[in-house]
Amino acid sequence: MITRFINIVNSLKALGKTYKESEQVMKILRSLPSKWHTKVTAIQEAKDLTKLPMEELIGSLMTYEINLVKKLQEGEDKKKKSITLKAKTKEEEKPSEEDDDLALIIRKLNKYMRNEKFKGRRRFTSRRDLSKKESSSHGDKDK
């Protein structure tokens, strides 16, 4: 960007239009993208722009650019590392023969319990349920 800017300034100088160094500094700072806003603000507050040499501005911007590139590369490296960790997943366990056998037994038991022959028979109850029935009958021994 600086090279293009200097070429434009030199071309304008050849045509008769000249700019002071302070005007050139201000034009460069205004032309920077928004992600450079923090650096532009820091330069404006820390330095007197009317006395800031063009070489010092260019050096400061190049240093900032190098730091930006390093931070972006570090961020990409971290993203790559986390992506590789996320990509590794534990394989799901396949059902074993014991699981298949257990499922078969449960299906057969459910089928047996739904069978009409079993419906008329006594249902299985817990001991707790039996004690409740006995206490509610109040001495009715037939139940």
C-alpha positions in Angstrom: 0.0 0.0 0.0 2.8 2.4 0.9 4.5 1.8 -2.5 1.3 2.5 -4.4 0.8 5.6 -2.3 4.3 6.9 -2.9 3.9 6.3 -6.7 0.6 8.3 -6.7 2.2 11.2 -4.7 5.2 11.2 -7.1 2.9 11.2 -10.2 0.9 14.1 -8.7 4.2 16.0 -8.0 5.1 15.6 -11.6 1.8 17.1 -12.6 2.3 20.0 -10.3 0.3 19.0 -7.2 2.4 18.7 -4.0 1.4 17.6 -0.5 3.1 18.4 2.8 4.4 15.4 4.7 1.9 15.9 7.4 -0.9 15.8 4.8 0.5 12.6 3.4 0.6 11.1 6.9 -3.1 12.0 7.5 -4.1 10.5 4.1 -2.4 7.2 4.9 -4.0 7.0 8.3 -7.4 7.7 6.9 -7.0 5.1 4.2 -6.3 2.2 6.6 -9.0 -0.5 7.0 -11.2 -0.6 10.1 -9.2 -3.4 11.7 -6.3 -0.9 12.0 -8.5 1.6 13.8 -6.9 0.9 17.2 -3.4 1.5 15.8 -4.5 4.7 14.0 -6.0 6.0 17.3 -2.8 5.1 19.2 -0.7 7.0 16.7 -2.9 10.0 16.7 -2.9 10.3 20.5 0.7 9.5 21.1 2.4 11.6 18.4 2.2 15.0 16.9 1.0 14.3 13.4 2.3 17.6 12.1 5.8 16.6 13.0 5.6 12.8 12.4 8.0 11.8 9.6 6.7 9.5 6.9 9.4 6.9 7.6 8.5 6.6 11.3 4.8 6.2 10.4 5.7 3.5 7.8 7.9 1.7 10.3 5.2 1.8 13.0 2.6 0.5 10.6 4.9 -2.3 9.3 5.6 -3.4 12.9 1.9 -3.5 13.6 1.2 -5.5 10.5 3.8 -8.1 11.4 2.2 -8.5 14.8 -1.2 -8.9 13.3 0.1 -11.6 11.0 1.7 -13.5 13.9 -1.5 -13.3 15.9 -3.6 -14.6 13.0 -1.2 -17.4 12.4 -1.3 -18.4 16.1 -5.1 -18.3 16.0 -5.2 -20.5 13.0 -2.7 -22.9 14.6 -5.0 -23.1 17.7 -8.0 -23.7 15.5 -6.2 -26.4 13.5 -5.3 -28.1 16.8 -8.7 -28.0 18.2 -10.2 -29.2 14.9 -8.0 -32.2 14.9 -9.0 -33.0 18.5 -12.7 -32.6 17.6 -12.3 -34.8 14.6 -11.2 -37.8 16.7 -14.2 -39.5 18.1 -14.6 -42.7 20.0 -16.0 -45.5 17.9 -19.4 -46.7 19.0 -19.3 -50.2 20.5 -21.1 -52.8 18.5 -23.8 -54.8 20.4 -22.3 -58.0 21.7 -23.9 -61.5 21.4 -24.9 -61.2 25.1 -26.9 -58.1 24.3 -28.6 -59.8 21.4 -29.5 -62.8 23.6 -30.9 -60.6 26.3 -33.0 -58.7 23.8 -34.3 -62.0 22.4 -35.3 -63.2 25.9 -37.1 -60.0 26.7 -39.0 -60.1 23.5 -40.1 -63.7 24.1 -41.1 -62.9 27.7 -43.2 -60.0 26.5 -44.8 -62.1 23.9 -45.6 -64.9 26.5 -47.1 -62.4 28.9 -49.4 -61.0 26.1 -50.5 -64.5 25.3 -54.2 -65.2 26.1 -53.4 -68.3 28.2 -51.4 -66.1 30.6 -54.1 -63.4 30.9 -56.4 -65.4 33.1 -53.7 -66.5 35.5 -52.7 -64.7 38.7 -50.4 -61.7 38.2 -47.2 -61.5 40.0 -47.3 -59.0 42.8 -44.7 -57.8 45.3 -44.9 -58.8 49.0 -45.7 -55.2 49.8 -48.8 -55.3 47.7 -49.9 -58.6 49.3 -49.6 -57.1 52.8 -51.8 -54.1 51.8 -54.5 -56.4 50.5 -54.5 -58.5 53.6 -54.8 -55.5 55.9 -57.6 -54.0 53.8 -59.7 -57.2 54.0 -59.8 -56.9 57.9 -59.9 -60.6 58.6 -61.4 -61.9 55.4 -59.2 -65.1 55.1 -60.6 -66.2 51.8 -58.7 -63.7 49.9 
